[in-house]
Amino acid sequence: MCLGVPGKIVEIYEANGLKMGKIDFGGVTREVCLAYVPDACVGEYTVIHAGFALNRISEQEALETLEILQQIAADELETGEP
């Protein structure tokens, strides 16, 4: 199963001719390629998969998705089942 995770763009820069960014995933920051979302801006949310931003999403959608993912993780801890 593939999973795209929402994150907030906190920095945008160019590296080796590619638009790159630092994305905040609730306190964890990772470098991501932003080439597929060329008009993305700092402060916006995007769905990340395998190090690539795939599309922009609203803050509301991002926060709702993160809440669902947190509930899934909490349920897995509680039941011991993935």
LODREN-929687 format. One record per residue: residue in one letter; y, z, x of N, C-alpha, C, O in turn. Coordinates in nm, 3 decimals, always signed. Layout:
// LODREN-929687
   rest   n.north      n.up    n.east   ca.north     ca.up   ca.east   c.north      c.up    c.east   o.north      o.up    o.east
      A         Y         Z         X          Y         Z         X         Y         Z         X         Y         Z         X
...
//
This chain:
// LODREN-929687
   rest   n.north      n.up    n.east   ca.north     ca.up   ca.east   c.north      c.up    c.east   o.north      o.up    o.east
      M    -0.118    +0.000    +0.085     +0.000    +0.000    +0.000    +0.124    +0.000    +0.089    +0.130    +0.074    +0.187
      C    +0.219    -0.081    +0.056     +0.346    -0.085    +0.128    +0.448    -0.003    +0.051    +0.446    +0.002    -0.072
      L    +0.536    +0.062    +0.125     +0.634    +0.147    +0.061    +0.771    +0.123    +0.123    +0.788    +0.139    +0.244
      G    +0.866    +0.086    +0.042     +1.005    +0.075    +0.086    +1.074    +0.206    +0.053    +1.061    +0.258    -0.058
      V    +1.148    +0.260    +0.148     +1.213    +0.389    +0.131    +1.364    +0.371    +0.135    +1.415    +0.302    +0.223
      P    +1.436    +0.431    +0.040     +1.582    +0.418    +0.043    +1.644    +0.505    +0.151    +1.598    +0.615    +0.180
      G    +1.750    +0.452    +0.210     +1.826    +0.526    +0.309    +1.972    +0.485    +0.303    +2.007    +0.379    +0.249
      K    +2.057    +0.570    +0.358     +2.202    +0.547    +0.355    +2.248    +0.493    +0.489    +2.214    +0.548    +0.594
      I    +2.325    +0.385    +0.487     +2.378    +0.326    +0.610    +2.490    +0.415    +0.662    +2.589    +0.438    +0.592
      V    +2.475    +0.464    +0.784     +2.578    +0.550    +0.843    +2.651    +0.484    +0.959    +2.757    +0.531    +1.001
      E    +2.595    +0.374    +1.010     +2.660    +0.302    +1.120    +2.608    +0.159    +1.122    +2.491    +0.135    +1.094
      I    +2.696    +0.065    +1.154     +2.658    -0.076    +1.166    +2.708    -0.127    +1.301    +2.820    -0.097    +1.342
      Y    +2.624    -0.205    +1.368     +2.659    -0.263    +1.498    +2.574    -0.387    +1.522    +2.484    -0.417    +1.444
      E    +2.602    -0.457    +1.627     +2.525    -0.576    +1.664    +2.446    -0.547    +1.791    +2.497    -0.485    +1.884
      A    +2.322    -0.593    +1.794     +2.236    -0.578    +1.912    +2.155    -0.707    +1.928    +2.084    -0.747    +1.836
      N    +2.166    -0.769    +2.042     +2.093    -0.893    +2.070    +2.117    -0.999    +1.963    +2.025    -1.073    +1.927
      G    +2.239    -1.006    +1.912     +2.275    -1.106    +1.814    +2.234    -1.074    +1.671    +2.252    -1.157    +1.582
      L    +2.178    -0.956    +1.648     +2.134    -0.918    +1.513    +2.221    -0.805    +1.459    +2.264    -0.717    +1.533
      K    +2.246    -0.809    +1.329     +2.316    -0.699    +1.263    +2.218    -0.584    +1.250    +2.111    -0.598    +1.190
      M    +2.254    -0.470    +1.307     +2.169    -0.352    +1.308    +2.245    -0.235    +1.247    +2.367    -0.240    +1.229
      G    +2.173    -0.131    +1.215     +2.238    -0.013    +1.161    +2.158    +0.111    +1.183    +2.037    +0.107    +1.210
      K    +2.226    +0.223    +1.172     +2.159    +0.353    +1.171    +2.154    +0.396    +1.026    +2.255    +0.396    +0.955
      I    +2.033    +0.433    +0.983     +2.010    +0.469    +0.844    +1.966    +0.614    +0.837    +1.880    +0.659    +0.913
      D    +2.027    +0.687    +0.744     +1.995    +0.828    +0.723    +1.894    +0.840    +0.610    +1.919    +0.798    +0.497
      F    +1.780    +0.897    +0.642     +1.674    +0.923    +0.544    +1.668    +1.073    +0.518    +1.568    +1.138    +0.551
      G    +1.773    +1.128    +0.460     +1.774    +1.271    +0.429    +1.774    +1.359    +0.551    +1.704    +1.461    +0.554
      G    +1.850    +1.322    +0.651     +1.861    +1.403    +0.773    +1.792    +1.343    +0.894    +1.819    +1.383    +1.007
      V    +1.705    +1.248    +0.873     +1.639    +1.176    +0.982    +1.705    +1.039    +0.992    +1.712    +0.966    +0.894
      T    +1.753    +1.005    +1.113     +1.822    +0.878    +1.132    +1.735    +0.783    +1.214    +1.676    +0.822    +1.315
      R    +1.729    +0.659    +1.169     +1.650    +0.556    +1.238    +1.732    +0.428    +1.251    +1.822    +0.402    +1.171
      E    +1.700    +0.350    +1.354     +1.762    +0.219    +1.373    +1.688    +0.117    +1.288    +1.565    +0.116    +1.284
      V    +1.765    +0.031    +1.220     +1.708    -0.066    +1.127    +1.780    -0.199    +1.143    +1.900    -0.202    +1.171
      C    +1.707    -0.308    +1.125     +1.767    -0.441    +1.125    +1.827    -0.467    +0.986    +1.761    -0.453    +0.884
      L    +1.955    -0.507    +0.986     +2.027    -0.535    +0.861    +2.047    -0.684    +0.837    +2.128    -0.722    +0.752
      A    +1.975    -0.770    +0.910     +1.994    -0.914    +0.901    +1.970    -0.969    +0.759    +2.032    -1.068    +0.720
      Y    +1.882    -0.905    +0.682     +1.852    -0.953    +0.547    +1.954    -0.908    +0.443    +1.951    -0.954    +0.328
      V    +2.043    -0.818    +0.482     +2.150    -0.770    +0.392    +2.284    -0.782    +0.465    +2.346    -0.681    +0.497
      P    +2.327    -0.905    +0.491     +2.444    -0.927    +0.577    +2.574    -0.867    +0.524    +2.663    -0.838    +0.604
      D    +2.588    -0.849    +0.392     +2.713    -0.792    +0.343    +2.704    -0.641    +0.319    +2.793    -0.585    +0.256
      A    +2.600    -0.576    +0.369     +2.587    -0.431    +0.355    +2.697    -0.361    +0.434    +2.740    -0.409    +0.540
      C    +2.741    -0.247    +0.382     +2.850    -0.171    +0.444    +2.808    -0.026    +0.465    +2.716    +0.024    +0.400
      V    +2.877    +0.039    +0.558     +2.855    +0.181    +0.582    +2.879    +0.256    +0.451    +2.976    +0.229    +0.380
      G    +2.790    +0.350    +0.421     +2.800    +0.429    +0.298    +2.713    +0.378    +0.185    +2.688    +0.450    +0.089
      E    +2.665    +0.255    +0.197     +2.577    +0.199    +0.094    +2.432    +0.238    +0.121    +2.396    +0.278    +0.232
      Y    +2.351    +0.225    +0.017     +2.208    +0.253    +0.029    +2.131    +0.122    +0.032    +2.171    +0.023    -0.029
      T    +2.020    +0.125    +0.103     +1.935    +0.007    +0.113    +1.789    +0.051    +0.116    +1.758    +0.163    +0.155
      V    +1.700    -0.039    +0.076     +1.557    -0.011    +0.082    +1.506    -0.061    +0.216    +1.529    -0.176    +0.253
      I    +1.436    +0.026    +0.288     +1.386    -0.006    +0.421    +1.234    -0.015    +0.419    +1.166    +0.069    +0.360
      H    +1.182    -0.118    +0.484     +1.038    -0.132    +0.504    +1.014    -0.189    +0.642    +1.070    -0.293    +0.678
      A    +0.932    -0.122    +0.719     +0.891    -0.168    +0.853    +1.010    -0.200    +0.943    +1.006    -0.295    +1.020
      G    +1.117    -0.120    +0.933     +1.232    -0.137    +1.020    +1.333    -0.241    +0.976    +1.426    -0.272    +1.050
      F    +1.316    -0.294    +0.855     +1.408    -0.395    +0.802    +1.465    -0.349    +0.668    +1.392    -0.301    +0.581
      A    +1.596    -0.365    +0.652     +1.660    -0.342    +0.523    +1.631    -0.464    +0.437    +1.661    -0.577    +0.477
      L    +1.575    -0.443    +0.320     +1.535    -0.555    +0.235    +1.637    -0.589    +0.128    +1.657    -0.706    +0.096
      N    +1.702    -0.488    +0.073     +1.805    -0.512    -0.028    +1.890    -0.387    -0.046    +1.849    -0.276    -0.011
      R    +2.009    -0.406    -0.102     +2.097    -0.294    -0.131    +2.063    -0.239    -0.268    +2.021    -0.313    -0.357
      I    +2.081    -0.108    -0.285     +2.060    -0.045    -0.415    +2.174    +0.054    -0.438    +2.245    +0.093    -0.346
      S    +2.190    +0.093    -0.563     +2.295    +0.189    -0.596    +2.257    +0.328    -0.545    +2.140    +0.358    -0.522
      E    +2.358    +0.412    -0.529     +2.333    +0.550    -0.487    +2.243    +0.620    -0.590    +2.153    +0.695    -0.552
      Q    +2.269    +0.597    -0.718     +2.189    +0.660    -0.824    +2.042    +0.622    -0.811    +1.954    +0.708    -0.818
      E    +2.016    +0.492    -0.793     +1.877    +0.446    -0.780    +1.812    +0.505    -0.656    +1.695    +0.545    -0.659
      A    +1.886    +0.512    -0.546     +1.833    +0.569    -0.422    +1.797    +0.716    -0.441    +1.689    +0.759    -0.400
      L    +1.886    +0.792    -0.502     +1.862    +0.935    -0.520    +1.746    +0.960    -0.616    +1.667    +1.052    -0.596
      E    +1.736    +0.879    -0.721     +1.623    +0.893    -0.813    +1.491    +0.863    -0.744    +1.392    +0.934    -0.764
      T    +1.489    +0.759    -0.662     +1.368    +0.723    -0.589    +1.329    +0.832    -0.490    +1.212    +0.867    -0.480
      L    +1.428    +0.886    -0.417     +1.399    +0.993    -0.321    +1.345    +1.117    -0.392    +1.257    +1.185    -0.340
      E    +1.398    +1.147    -0.510     +1.348    +1.261    -0.586    +1.202    +1.241    -0.626    +1.121    +1.333    -0.618
      I    +1.168    +1.121    -0.670     +1.029    +1.090    -0.706    +0.938    +1.103    -0.585    +0.828    +1.159    -0.595
      L    +0.982    +1.052    -0.470     +0.901    +1.062    -0.348    +0.881    +1.208    -0.308    +0.773    +1.245    -0.261
      Q    +0.983    +1.291    -0.325     +0.971    +1.434    -0.295    +0.873    +1.502    -0.389    +0.797    +1.589    -0.348
      Q    +0.874    +1.462    -0.517     +0.779    +1.519    -0.613    +0.636    +1.481    -0.577    +0.545    +1.563    -0.588
      I    +0.616    +1.357    -0.535     +0.483    +1.312    -0.495    +0.435    +1.393    -0.375    +0.320    +1.437    -0.372
      A    +0.521    +1.412    -0.277     +0.484    +1.488    -0.157    +0.452    +1.633    -0.194    +0.356    +1.690    -0.142
      A    +0.531    +1.692    -0.282     +0.506    +1.830    -0.324    +0.372    +1.840    -0.398    +0.297    +1.935    -0.376
      D    +0.341    +1.744    -0.484     +0.215    +1.743    -0.556    +0.097    +1.731    -0.459    -0.005    +1.796    -0.478
      E    +0.112    +1.647    -0.356     +0.005    +1.631    -0.258    -0.018    +1.761    -0.181    -0.132    +1.796    -0.152
      L    +0.089    +1.831    -0.147     +0.074    +1.959    -0.078    +0.004    +2.061    -0.167    -0.080    +2.138    -0.121
      E    +0.040    +2.059    -0.294     -0.015    +2.154    -0.389    -0.164    +2.129    -0.414    -0.244    +2.223    -0.419
      T    -0.201    +2.004    -0.429     -0.341    +1.971    -0.462    -0.427    +1.945    -0.340    -0.550    +1.953    -0.346
      G    -0.362    +1.913    -0.228     -0.437    +1.880    -0.107    -0.494    +1.740    -0.110    -0.575    +1.704    -0.024
      E    -0.453    +1.661    -0.208     -0.502    +1.522    -0.220    -0.387    +1.424    -0.198    -0.277    +1.445    -0.248
      P    -0.414    +1.317    -0.123     -0.309    +1.214    -0.103    -0.291    +1.126    -0.224    -0.207    +1.036    -0.222
//
